[in-house]
Amino acid sequence: MVDNKTKQYSNRLMTGQVGTWGAIAEEISAMAPACDSIAFVVSSAVFAFFLTPLSFIIATLTMFLEVNTLYHLSKRHASAGGYCGYIANAFGPVPAISAGLMYPMYQTVSTAAIPVFVAGVVLPGVVMYFLGVGMPAWIWIPFILAFIIVPIVIAIVGIRPQMKYIRVAGFFEIIFLAVLSAIIIIKAPDNTLNVFNPFAWPQYSSWFAPEGGVFTGVGLGMIFGLTSFIGYGGSAPLGEEATNPKAITRSLTFGLFIVGIVMTEVAYAQIVGWGIPLMQTFSSSGIPGIIVATTYTGIVGGVMFALVAFNSAFSDGVAMQANAGRVYFAMGRDGIIPKFFSFIHKKYVTPSKALIFVGVVSSIVAVLSTFIVAMGAGVSPYALMDNKASDPVIIKALTDTFQFLTTMALAGLIITHILLNTSVMTMFRRLKEKHTGIRDVVLHMTQHYLFPSIATVIFIFVLYESIVPPVYPITYAILIIGVYTVFSVVYALYIKYKKPELAKKAGKYVNIVDEEHDKS
């Protein structure tokens, strides 16, 4: 008898390769908490100052509403299509195809943003801080090989090697951040729960005046808190390779819980470690998280934090690109995009051509976006290559590019998750399940309608805050996503009316949940 866990099907990825712990590690790595700690905590603090932990905890609670959404969708569908399969199973081909085009796009764009900021801003800052050595502005370009190309190779050689690396890297990263933050919190003199209370600091209200007040500052800070969760749902495209669909369902819950708690702890530790009265200098310092870690744990702690953050960026590249490649693979297998993407490597049983495409596109986007955004800010390509990385003009150009790409990713995430929330409501309305007793009715209305609705409203608010008032280059990022969204909808409508047979099976070609149900 052939073992079902290793049985290889025609035009199928190999089942039984990813267990619950591997799927949880994939979630952690895709969200890259250490990388977020040196990027999005800083960006959030530009607006929220000492209330940054409040912004992060609200962002975490918002994403927990999405746990409810993905939990109920993943119970009914599992395949390499991930979100595309969820939406197809609940909402039909047009939203499914649109989401199928949107999800890998924002994963790819987010991957492109990593080497620009981590290697272009953080790495030179760390080298200057610890060694006093200046680096050239172009240093981020060769690091594309480290953060994009090498992860693609790891993803191609097989899901098992990828899972072994991610399992070790992901869990070590989250444990290190939790322990480091705990040490800082214990030693910090400014420990106070008032960082979660927007009414507690009237003497600093003038800091928030340019943004329109304390609550606006917290809201803007929450934008970057939510952005730090880009990558959530990273285990969904592994549904076809999981030991069983429950592994994905569990990882969606526990992965977010772990990362959300630790990221809130990290934000709190960095803020109280820096000092409440000094928060106006926090973001302008460049690498405040590493400075705080060094202050309270010595050079070893600071260097370790930097190394873990760099590794986090690397493992994020592995996880995000692997996920994007699998969604392209599933869509190519369904015939929605060219069959080129449905190719499976004979030796490694991975969607190698789809993965190569993602790696090439990520690299091109990273390079071109940096030069285009820099020129828009008045920085010439020559200066971007010839100046020192410590030049404030260069730092601003690279930071602008990072914000441009992450805003594109955030907008893509919001649009996709609005579709997912709508899918839950649509699916359970269509199923017409019978619920007896007050408890069952309340749970049904809360889980399938109330929570998705609240999450959708919050996402719309965050999207609004990211575009009003218009700011360069953020507004341009939103405009590009708007154009891409229109394209994805028009393309989906084209498939629906010109190729109806393909539209019917979009995202549904494989559903491991149904297959296991049939076997039972």
N, C-alpha and C positions, 0 to 999 in steps of 0.2 A: 504493500500500500504506500502511496506517495504521501509524504508528510505535507499537510496543508500549509504549514508555516514556511516551507521553502519551495513550494510549488510555483513555477513560473508560468504565467499565462501569456498567450499571444497578445501583444500590444498592451501589456499590463506591467506595472512595476511589481517587484517581488514583495509578497506579503510576509508578515511575521518578523520584520527587521527592527521595529521600533516599539519598545515597551513603554510603560507609564513614566518611569524615571527619565528615559531618553526623551520622551515628548515634553516633559516638564523642563528639562535642560534646554531643549530647543526653544521653548517659550522664553526662558531667562536670557539665552544668548541673543535671540532676535530683538529683545528689548534693550540689551546692552546697558545694564544699570551703571557700571563703572564709567563707561564712556559718557553716559548722560550726566553723571555726577560732575564731570569737568566741563560740560557744555551747557546743558539745559538748566541746571541749578543757577549757573551764572546768568544766563539769559533771563530767567524768571526774576532774579534778584534786581535786575535793572529797573523793574517796575514795582515789584512787591516788597523789596528791601527785606526788613526783618520779618515780614509776614509771608515770606517764601514757603516755609513749612505748611502754612494754612493753604496756600495755592496748591501745593502738592497733595495734601490730604484730600482736598475737594476733587482734584483731578483723579485721584485713586478711587474715591467713592463713585465718581461718574463712570469710570471704567468698570467698576463692579456691576453697574447696571448692564454693561455689555457682556459680562460673564453670564448673566441670566439669558440674554439673547442667544449667545453662541452655544450655551449649554443645551437649550431646547432644540436648536437647529442641528447640532452635532449628534444628538440622540437619534435623528432620523436620516442623516446622510453622512457618508464618509468616503472620500476619494481624493485623488491628487488634485481635483478641481478646487478643493477648499471652499472659500467663500462663494465662488461661482456655482459650485454644486449645491451649497446651502440655498442660495437664492433661486436657482433653477428648480429645486425640489419644492419650493414654497411659492414662488412668485412668477414663474414663466421665463421664456427665453430672452426677451428684450432686456429686463433688468439684470438677468444672469450674465448675458454676454457683455453688457456695459460694465458690470462689476468685474468680470473676468479680465477685461482690458484695463480697468482702473487699478486693481490690486497689485499686479506685478509692476505696473508703472510706478506707483508710489514706493514700493519696496526697492525698485531699481534706483530711483532718484534719491531715496534716503541713503542707499549704499554709496552713491556717488558723493554725497555730502561729507562722509566720514573722513576720507584722506585729506580733503581740502582744509578742514578745521583742525583735526587731530595732528596731522603732520605739518600743516602750514602755520598754525597758531600755537598749539599746545606744545609740540615737540621743541620748536625753537625757544619757547618760553621756559621749558624745563631745563634745557641745556644751558641757557643763559643764567637761570636761577642757581643751579647747582655747580656749574663749571665756569661761568663767566665767559663763555665762548659764543660769539655771534654766528648765526647760520645764514646761508643765502636764501633769498625769497623763493627760489624755485624748488626748494627741498621737498615740497609736497608732491611734485610730479613723479619722481621715481617711487614714492611710497604707494602710488596707485598699484604697483606690482604686488606690494605686501598686503594691501587692504582689499584689493579687488581681484587681481589675476590669480594669486595663490589660493585664495578661498574657493575660486571656481574649480581649480584643479582638485582640491580636496573633495568638493561636492561631486565631481565627475567620477572619481575612483570608487565611489560606492557609499551607500547610506551607512553601512556599519562603521567604516573608518571615521566618517563624519560624526556619527553618534558618539564614538569613543572619545574623540577630541572635545566635542561640545559638552558631553556629560562631565568631564573633568574640569574643563575651563569654566563652564557655567556655574557649577556648584562651588568651586573654589572662589570665583569672583563674588558671589553673593555672600558667602561666609566671611571673606576678607572685609568686604564693605561693612557688614554688620558688626564685626569685632572692632575694626578701626573706628567706626562712628561711636561705638559704646565707650571706647577709651577716651575719645575727645570729649564726649558728653560728661563723663565722670570728672575730667580734669577742668573743664571749662568753667570760668567764674560767672558767666551770664546765663546760667540755666534758668529758664522760666517758661511756663506754659502760656504766657502772654503773647508768644509768637503765633498763637492760634486765635488770639482775640483782637479783632480790628478796632475795638474801642479803647484799648489799654494804653495807647501811646499818643495822646493829643499833642504833646510837645514836639512830635516829629511830623505832624500833619502837613507841614509845608513841603515836605519831600514829595508828597503825592499830588500836590497841586497841579503840576504840568500835565498830568494824565487825567485830571478831573476828580481826584479824591481817592480815599483809601480803598473803597470797594472797586473802583475802576482799576486801581493798581493791582489788587488781588486778582481781578478778572483777567487782566493782561498777563499776570504771572502764571495764571492757570493755563493759558494758551501753551506755554512752554512745558508746564507740567504734563498736559495731555500729549504734547509732541514727544515727550520722553517715553511714551508707551507705544510709539510707532514700532511695529514689529509684533505687537500683541496679536494672537491668532496664528503665530508662526508655525504652530504644530498642525493646524488644520490641513495644509496640503500633504501632510504625512499620513493622512487617514488611510490611504491605500496600502501603505507599507507598515502600518501599526499591527501589533499582535491582535488587537481587537478594537472596535470603535470606542470602547470605554476609556482606553488609554488617552485618546484625544480629548474626550469630555473631561476627564480628571485634570489633564494638563492645563486646559483652558482656565479652570478654577484655581488650582494651586499655583500655577505659574504667575498669574496676576497678583494673587494674594501675597506671595513671597516678595515679588519685585516691588509692589505698592508699599508694603510695610517698610522694606529696607530703604527705598528711595525717600520716603518721608523721614526716616531716621537720619539718612545722609544729609538731607536738606536742613534738618534741625541742627545736626552736629556742626555743619559748616557755618551756619548763621550764629549760633551761640559761641562757637569757637573763635569766630572773627571778632565778635563783640557788637552789641546792639548800637551803641553810639557811633560806631565806625562804619556802619553799613553803606554810607555813600561812597566809600572807597573800595567796597567789595568787588564790584564788577570791573572797575577800571584797572584792577591789579593783574588781570589776564588769567592767572592760574590760582585763584584764591583757595580752591579746595586742596591743592597740593601744598600751598603755603601753610594752611591750617594743619594739615596732616603732619608736616615737618615740625611745626611749632610744638605740637603736643606729643609726637611720637618719635621725633628726631629725624635725621637724614634717612635712616633705614625705612621708616614709615612713609616718608614723602616719596622716596624713590620707588618703593614697592607700590604705592598708590598710582604713580605715573605708569609703571610697567603693567599693572593690572588693567589700567585704562586703555593702554595701547593694545593689550591682548583682547580686551573687550571689543575694541573696534575691529580687530581681526576676526574674532568669532562671530561678531554681528554680520560681517561680510559673508562668512560661510553660511550662516542660517538664513539671512534675508535673500541671498541670491539663489540658494537651494530651493527656497519656497517659491520665489518668482518663476524659476525655471520649471517647476512642477506644474504650476498653473498654466503656463504657456504650453507645456506638454499635453495637459488634459484638453485644452482648447484645440490644439492641433489634432489630437486623436479624435475629437468630436467633429473635426472638419470645419470648425469655425474660423480658424486661421490656417495658413499653409501647413501641409502634412510634414514639412521639414521639421517642425517642432515636435512631432510625435515620435521621432526616431529614438530608439532605445539601444544603448551600447550593449553589444553582445556579451562582453566580458563582465562589465561592472553593473549591468542592468539599471542604468540611470539615464535620464533624458539629456544626454551629453550635448546635443546640438542646441537645445533650448538653453542649457546652462551657458554654453559658449556665447550665444547671442546676448544673454543678460550681462555677462562679463564685458563684452565689447561695448555694448550700449552704455553701461555704467561708467566705463573709462572715458568714452567720448564725451558724455554729459558732464563729468567732473572737470575735464580740461576746458571744453568750450564754454561752459557756464562761467567758469572763473574769469576767463579773458573777457567775455561779453559783459558780465556784471561789473568787472573792474573798469572797463572802458566807459561804461555808463556812469561810473562815479568819478571819471576824470583821471584814472590811472592807466597809463599806456602799457601795452604788452612788454615793451622794453624795460620799464620800471619794475614790472611784475617779475621779470627774470633777473634783473641786474641789481636791484636794491637789496638791502639787508632785510631779513625776516623780522627783525625788531623794529623796523621803520613803522611808525603809527599809521601811515598811509597804506602800507601793505597789509598790516593787521586788519584795518578797517575793510579793505577790499576783499580779503579772504573771509572775514566775518560776515560781510554782506552776502557773499556767495553762499556761505553756509546757511544763512537765514533764508535766502532765496530758495534754495533746494529743499530745506526742511519745511518751509511754508507750502511748497508744492506737495510735499509728502503729507503734511497735515491736512490740506484740503482734500487730497485723494482719500485719506483715511476717513475723514468726516463723511464724504459722499458715500463711500462704501458702507460705512456703519449705519448711515441713515437707511440705506437699502436693506441692510440686514435687519434692523429694527422693524421696518415695514414688512419684511418677509415673515417675521414671527407673527405679527398681527394678522397678516393675510392668510398664512398657513392655518392657524387655529380657527379663523373664521370659516375657512373652506372645509376644514375637517368636521366641523359641527359636532364636536365631542359632547357627550352628555355628562353633566356634573350634578351630582346629588349631594345635598347637605350644604349648609352655609359655608363651612370651611373650604370645601372643594370649589365652590363658586368664587369665594374671595381669592383663593390662591390662583385660580384660572384667570380672573380679571386682573390681578396684580402682576403675575408673571408674564402673561401673554399680551397685555395691553398697557397697563399703567407704567411699568418699568421701561419698556421700549419707548413709550411716548415721552417720558421724562428725559431719557437719554437723548432722544432726538432733539428736543427743545434746547438742551444744554449744548449739543453740538452745533446747532444753528447759531446760538448766541456766541460761541467761541469763533465760529467762522466769520460772523459779523464783526466781532472785535478785532479780527486779524486784518480786515480790509477798510475799516472806518476809524480814523481818517486815512486817506491814501498816503502811503509812505514808500519811498524807493528803498529796496527793490521788491518789497513785499507785495505791493499792488500788482506788479508785473507777473509775479508768480501766480497770483490768483487768476489773472486774466488768461494766462497760459493754460491753467487747469480748466478754466471755463471753456476754452476752445477745445481742449482734449475731451471734455465731458460731452460736448455737442457732437464731436466726431464719433465717440463711442456709442452714443444713442443712435445716430444716423446709421452707423455700421450695423448695429444690432437690428434696426428696422429693415435694413437691406437684406440681412440674412433671413429674417422672419418671412418676408414677402417674396424674395427671389429664390430662397433655398429652404422652404418650409420643413422638409424632411430633416435637414441638419438642425434647424432651430428646435425641433421637437426633442431632440436628444442632447441639446446643449447642457453640459454639466451633469447629465444623467447616465452617460455611457456605462459608468461603474458606480455602484452604491453598495459598499461593503455591509452596511446595516441591513439592507434588504436581503443580501445574499446569506448572511448569518441567520436572519429570521427564517428564510426558506429552508435552511438546513435543519433548523430546530423543529 
